[in-house]
Amino acid sequence: MPLPLLRLAGACINQSAAIARLTNSLEVDTAAFRGATGWRPPFTLEGGLRGVTSNAG
């Protein structure tokens, strides 16, 4: 379903906030978690993508 149509439908049934929660960015800032725990990801983004693409062919 096209996003503008979904948003319009949500507005018509008074569910704009719910539609926004489902369709807005899901990006998470992990800085606070990393600072509190000292955790670091085992791979960089570039390294992870390189591993995926090298196994794709």
Biopython code that builds the backbone (N, CA, C, O; Angstrom):
import numpy as np
from Bio.PDB.StructureBuilder import StructureBuilder

atoms = [
    (1, "MET", "N", (0.855, -1.171, 0.000)),
    (1, "MET", "CA", (0.000, 0.000, 0.000)),
    (1, "MET", "C", (0.900, 1.232, 0.000)),
    (1, "MET", "O", (1.838, 1.296, 0.794)),
    (2, "PRO", "N", (0.647, 2.195, -0.852)),
    (2, "PRO", "CA", (1.455, 3.421, -0.876)),
    (2, "PRO", "C", (1.360, 4.175, 0.451)),
    (2, "PRO", "O", (0.284, 4.293, 1.038)),
    (3, "LEU", "N", (2.491, 4.675, 0.904)),
    (3, "LEU", "CA", (2.557, 5.351, 2.195)),
    (3, "LEU", "C", (1.584, 6.522, 2.315)),
    (3, "LEU", "O", (0.921, 6.639, 3.346)),
    (4, "PRO", "N", (1.466, 7.388, 1.318)),
    (4, "PRO", "CA", (0.495, 8.487, 1.461)),
    (4, "PRO", "C", (-0.938, 7.992, 1.656)),
    (4, "PRO", "O", (-1.712, 8.596, 2.399)),
    (5, "LEU", "N", (-1.284, 6.902, 0.994)),
    (5, "LEU", "CA", (-2.625, 6.343, 1.149)),
    (5, "LEU", "C", (-2.809, 5.766, 2.551)),
    (5, "LEU", "O", (-3.872, 5.914, 3.153)),
    (6, "LEU", "N", (-1.786, 5.118, 3.061)),
    (6, "LEU", "CA", (-1.841, 4.581, 4.419)),
    (6, "LEU", "C", (-1.998, 5.703, 5.438)),
    (6, "LEU", "O", (-2.776, 5.584, 6.384)),
    (7, "ARG", "N", (-1.259, 6.791, 5.245)),
    (7, "ARG", "CA", (-1.378, 7.935, 6.158)),
    (7, "ARG", "C", (-2.762, 8.565, 6.084)),
    (7, "ARG", "O", (-3.321, 8.958, 7.107)),
    (8, "LEU", "N", (-3.311, 8.661, 4.890)),
    (8, "LEU", "CA", (-4.657, 9.206, 4.727)),
    (8, "LEU", "C", (-5.678, 8.320, 5.432)),
    (8, "LEU", "O", (-6.568, 8.818, 6.120)),
    (9, "ALA", "N", (-5.550, 7.021, 5.261)),
    (9, "ALA", "CA", (-6.464, 6.094, 5.932)),
    (9, "ALA", "C", (-6.338, 6.226, 7.444)),
    (9, "ALA", "O", (-7.344, 6.212, 8.153)),
    (10, "GLY", "N", (-5.122, 6.353, 7.940)),
    (10, "GLY", "CA", (-4.916, 6.535, 9.375)),
    (10, "GLY", "C", (-5.557, 7.803, 9.881)),
    (10, "GLY", "O", (-6.142, 7.816, 10.964)),
    (11, "ALA", "N", (-5.455, 8.874, 9.108)),
    (11, "ALA", "CA", (-6.082, 10.141, 9.500)),
    (11, "ALA", "C", (-7.597, 10.009, 9.521)),
    (11, "ALA", "O", (-8.258, 10.572, 10.394)),
    (12, "CYS", "N", (-8.145, 9.276, 8.577)),
    (12, "CYS", "CA", (-9.602, 9.105, 8.501)),
    (12, "CYS", "C", (-10.164, 8.340, 9.692)),
    (12, "CYS", "O", (-11.308, 8.561, 10.092)),
    (13, "ILE", "N", (-9.374, 7.453, 10.254)),
    (13, "ILE", "CA", (-9.865, 6.669, 11.398)),
    (13, "ILE", "C", (-9.206, 7.096, 12.708)),
    (13, "ILE", "O", (-9.200, 6.352, 13.689)),
    (14, "ASN", "N", (-8.650, 8.314, 12.703)),
    (14, "ASN", "CA", (-8.053, 8.897, 13.909)),
    (14, "ASN", "C", (-6.903, 8.045, 14.460)),
    (14, "ASN", "O", (-6.767, 7.881, 15.673)),
    (15, "GLN", "N", (-6.087, 7.510, 13.561)),
    (15, "GLN", "CA", (-4.945, 6.683, 13.964)),
    (15, "GLN", "C", (-3.635, 7.198, 13.369)),
    (15, "GLN", "O", (-2.721, 6.417, 13.103)),
    (16, "SER", "N", (-3.548, 8.504, 13.164)),
    (16, "SER", "CA", (-2.341, 9.089, 12.568)),
    (16, "SER", "C", (-1.091, 8.795, 13.387)),
    (16, "SER", "O", (-0.037, 8.501, 12.825)),
    (17, "ALA", "N", (-1.199, 8.874, 14.712)),
    (17, "ALA", "CA", (-0.030, 8.628, 15.566)),
    (17, "ALA", "C", (0.449, 7.186, 15.438)),
    (17, "ALA", "O", (1.653, 6.935, 15.387)),
    (18, "ALA", "N", (-0.474, 6.249, 15.386)),
    (18, "ALA", "CA", (-0.096, 4.838, 15.251)),
    (18, "ALA", "C", (0.575, 4.587, 13.903)),
    (18, "ALA", "O", (1.565, 3.859, 13.829)),
    (19, "ILE", "N", (0.046, 5.182, 12.848)),
    (19, "ILE", "CA", (0.641, 5.028, 11.519)),
    (19, "ILE", "C", (2.041, 5.642, 11.505)),
    (19, "ILE", "O", (2.966, 5.074, 10.926)),
    (20, "ALA", "N", (2.191, 6.791, 12.137)),
    (20, "ALA", "CA", (3.505, 7.443, 12.193)),
    (20, "ALA", "C", (4.520, 6.565, 12.918)),
    (20, "ALA", "O", (5.663, 6.454, 12.476)),
    (21, "ARG", "N", (4.119, 5.940, 14.023)),
    (21, "ARG", "CA", (5.039, 5.059, 14.762)),
    (21, "ARG", "C", (5.479, 3.879, 13.902)),
    (21, "ARG", "O", (6.619, 3.424, 14.005)),
    (22, "LEU", "N", (4.593, 3.391, 13.068)),
    (22, "LEU", "CA", (4.911, 2.237, 12.227)),
    (22, "LEU", "C", (5.719, 2.590, 10.985)),
    (22, "LEU", "O", (6.429, 1.744, 10.443)),
    (23, "THR", "N", (5.614, 3.833, 10.534)),
    (23, "THR", "CA", (6.232, 4.182, 9.256)),
    (23, "THR", "C", (7.403, 5.146, 9.362)),
    (23, "THR", "O", (8.124, 5.327, 8.381)),
    (24, "ASN", "N", (7.618, 5.767, 10.504)),
    (24, "ASN", "CA", (8.744, 6.688, 10.660)),
    (24, "ASN", "C", (10.039, 5.910, 10.828)),
    (24, "ASN", "O", (10.022, 4.684, 10.930)),
    (25, "SER", "N", (11.142, 6.606, 10.856)),
    (25, "SER", "CA", (12.455, 5.995, 10.964)),
    (25, "SER", "C", (12.568, 5.123, 12.210)),
    (25, "SER", "O", (12.066, 5.476, 13.277)),
    (26, "LEU", "N", (13.223, 3.997, 12.062)),
    (26, "LEU", "CA", (13.461, 3.093, 13.186)),
    (26, "LEU", "C", (14.926, 3.123, 13.611)),
    (26, "LEU", "O", (15.403, 2.198, 14.269)),
    (27, "GLU", "N", (15.629, 4.168, 13.243)),
    (27, "GLU", "CA", (17.037, 4.310, 13.589)),
    (27, "GLU", "C", (17.180, 4.479, 15.098)),
    (27, "GLU", "O", (16.410, 5.207, 15.725)),
    (28, "VAL", "N", (18.163, 3.807, 15.671)),
    (28, "VAL", "CA", (18.403, 3.844, 17.108)),
    (28, "VAL", "C", (19.798, 4.396, 17.371)),
    (28, "VAL", "O", (20.761, 4.000, 16.713)),
    (29, "ASP", "N", (19.907, 5.302, 18.325)),
    (29, "ASP", "CA", (21.206, 5.833, 18.734)),
    (29, "ASP", "C", (21.707, 4.975, 19.893)),
    (29, "ASP", "O", (21.107, 4.968, 20.968)),
    (30, "THR", "N", (22.803, 4.256, 19.677)),
    (30, "THR", "CA", (23.317, 3.332, 20.691)),
    (30, "THR", "C", (24.400, 3.943, 21.571)),
    (30, "THR", "O", (25.015, 3.232, 22.366)),
    (31, "ALA", "N", (24.644, 5.238, 21.446)),
    (31, "ALA", "CA", (25.745, 5.877, 22.175)),
    (31, "ALA", "C", (25.606, 5.719, 23.688)),
    (31, "ALA", "O", (26.590, 5.406, 24.358)),
    (32, "ALA", "N", (24.426, 5.923, 24.235)),
    (32, "ALA", "CA", (24.240, 5.813, 25.685)),
    (32, "ALA", "C", (24.493, 4.380, 26.155)),
    (32, "ALA", "O", (25.148, 4.165, 27.175)),
    (33, "PHE", "N", (23.975, 3.405, 25.414)),
    (33, "PHE", "CA", (24.181, 2.003, 25.772)),
    (33, "PHE", "C", (25.655, 1.639, 25.700)),
    (33, "PHE", "O", (26.186, 0.994, 26.605)),
    (34, "ARG", "N", (26.312, 2.051, 24.627)),
    (34, "ARG", "CA", (27.738, 1.748, 24.483)),
    (34, "ARG", "C", (28.553, 2.388, 25.590)),
    (34, "ARG", "O", (29.479, 1.774, 26.120)),
    (35, "GLY", "N", (28.212, 3.625, 25.942)),
    (35, "GLY", "CA", (28.937, 4.313, 27.004)),
    (35, "GLY", "C", (28.753, 3.644, 28.355)),
    (35, "GLY", "O", (29.698, 3.542, 29.137)),
    (36, "ALA", "N", (27.537, 3.188, 28.629)),
    (36, "ALA", "CA", (27.242, 2.570, 29.923)),
    (36, "ALA", "C", (27.825, 1.172, 30.052)),
    (36, "ALA", "O", (28.207, 0.760, 31.148)),
    (37, "THR", "N", (27.900, 0.433, 28.942)),
    (37, "THR", "CA", (28.330, -0.962, 29.021)),
    (37, "THR", "C", (29.719, -1.222, 28.454)),
    (37, "THR", "O", (30.319, -2.261, 28.729)),
    (38, "GLY", "N", (30.233, -0.283, 27.664)),
    (38, "GLY", "CA", (31.520, -0.508, 27.016)),
    (38, "GLY", "C", (31.438, -1.461, 25.835)),
    (38, "GLY", "O", (32.466, -1.869, 25.293)),
    (39, "TRP", "N", (30.225, -1.817, 25.431)),
    (39, "TRP", "CA", (30.036, -2.754, 24.327)),
    (39, "TRP", "C", (30.438, -2.131, 23.007)),
    (39, "TRP", "O", (30.198, -0.947, 22.766)),
    (40, "ARG", "N", (31.043, -2.922, 22.167)),
    (40, "ARG", "CA", (31.375, -2.513, 20.807)),
    (40, "ARG", "C", (30.920, -3.624, 19.864)),
    (40, "ARG", "O", (31.052, -4.802, 20.198)),
    (41, "PRO", "N", (30.389, -3.275, 18.703)),
    (41, "PRO", "CA", (29.957, -4.312, 17.760)),
    (41, "PRO", "C", (31.159, -5.106, 17.260)),
    (41, "PRO", "O", (32.251, -4.554, 17.128)),
    (42, "PRO", "N", (30.971, -6.396, 16.981)),
    (42, "PRO", "CA", (32.091, -7.221, 16.538)),
    (42, "PRO", "C", (32.585, -6.868, 15.137)),
    (42, "PRO", "O", (33.713, -7.210, 14.781)),
    (43, "PHE", "N", (31.761, -6.190, 14.336)),
    (43, "PHE", "CA", (32.127, -5.809, 12.979)),
    (43, "PHE", "C", (31.763, -4.353, 12.758)),
    (43, "PHE", "O", (30.807, -3.848, 13.346)),
    (44, "THR", "N", (32.526, -3.681, 11.912)),
    (44, "THR", "CA", (32.117, -2.351, 11.467)),
    (44, "THR", "C", (31.028, -2.539, 10.412)),
    (44, "THR", "O", (30.856, -3.638, 9.884)),
    (45, "LEU", "N", (30.309, -1.492, 10.112)),
    (45, "LEU", "CA", (29.302, -1.570, 9.055)),
    (45, "LEU", "C", (29.947, -1.988, 7.744)),
    (45, "LEU", "O", (29.434, -2.854, 7.035)),
    (46, "GLU", "N", (31.071, -1.369, 7.431)),
    (46, "GLU", "CA", (31.757, -1.683, 6.178)),
    (46, "GLU", "C", (32.218, -3.141, 6.144)),
    (46, "GLU", "O", (32.068, -3.823, 5.130)),
    (47, "GLY", "N", (32.779, -3.610, 7.257)),
    (47, "GLY", "CA", (33.241, -4.996, 7.318)),
    (47, "GLY", "C", (32.097, -5.990, 7.192)),
    (47, "GLY", "O", (32.231, -7.015, 6.524)),
    (48, "GLY", "N", (30.984, -5.693, 7.828)),
    (48, "GLY", "CA", (29.819, -6.567, 7.730)),
    (48, "GLY", "C", (29.268, -6.626, 6.318)),
    (48, "GLY", "O", (28.938, -7.701, 5.818)),
    (49, "LEU", "N", (29.169, -5.467, 5.677)),
    (49, "LEU", "CA", (28.682, -5.443, 4.293)),
    (49, "LEU", "C", (29.643, -6.146, 3.350)),
    (49, "LEU", "O", (29.222, -6.827, 2.415)),
    (50, "ARG", "N", (30.929, -5.979, 3.598)),
    (50, "ARG", "CA", (31.932, -6.647, 2.766)),
    (50, "ARG", "C", (31.779, -8.170, 2.895)),
    (50, "ARG", "O", (31.876, -8.889, 1.900)),
    (51, "GLY", "N", (31.542, -8.653, 4.104)),
    (51, "GLY", "CA", (31.356, -10.084, 4.303)),
    (51, "GLY", "C", (30.108, -10.610, 3.614)),
    (51, "GLY", "O", (30.115, -11.707, 3.055)),
    (52, "VAL", "N", (29.045, -9.834, 3.655)),
    (52, "VAL", "CA", (27.801, -10.246, 3.006)),
    (52, "VAL", "C", (27.972, -10.291, 1.493)),
    (52, "VAL", "O", (27.556, -11.250, 0.843)),
    (53, "THR", "N", (28.581, -9.258, 0.942)),
    (53, "THR", "CA", (28.714, -9.208, -0.517)),
    (53, "THR", "C", (29.728, -10.219, -1.041)),
    (53, "THR", "O", (29.588, -10.697, -2.167)),
    (54, "SER", "N", (30.735, -10.551, -0.255)),
    (54, "SER", "CA", (31.716, -11.534, -0.729)),
    (54, "SER", "C", (31.118, -12.936, -0.739)),
    (54, "SER", "O", (31.575, -13.790, -1.499)),
    (55, "ASN", "N", (30.107, -13.190, 0.087)),
    (55, "ASN", "CA", (29.451, -14.496, 0.118)),
    (55, "ASN", "C", (28.265, -14.575, -0.833)),
    (55, "ASN", "O", (27.680, -15.645, -0.995)),
    (56, "ALA", "N", (27.902, -13.468, -1.462)),
    (56, "ALA", "CA", (26.718, -13.439, -2.320)),
    (56, "ALA", "C", (26.979, -14.013, -3.708)),
    (56, "ALA", "O", (26.044, -14.442, -4.385)),
    (57, "GLY", "N", (28.212, -14.024, -4.130)),
    (57, "GLY", "CA", (28.493, -14.406, -5.515)),
    (57, "GLY", "C", (28.823, -15.821, -5.675)),
    (57, "GLY", "O", (29.081, -16.272, -6.791)),
]
sb = StructureBuilder()
sb.init_structure("model")
sb.init_model(0)
sb.init_chain("A")
sb.init_seg("    ")
for serial, (resi, resn, name, xyz) in enumerate(atoms, 1):
    if name == "N":
        sb.init_residue(resn, " ", resi, " ")
    sb.init_atom(name, np.array(xyz, "f"), 0.0, 1.0, " ", f" {name:<3s}", serial, name[0])
structure = sb.get_structure()
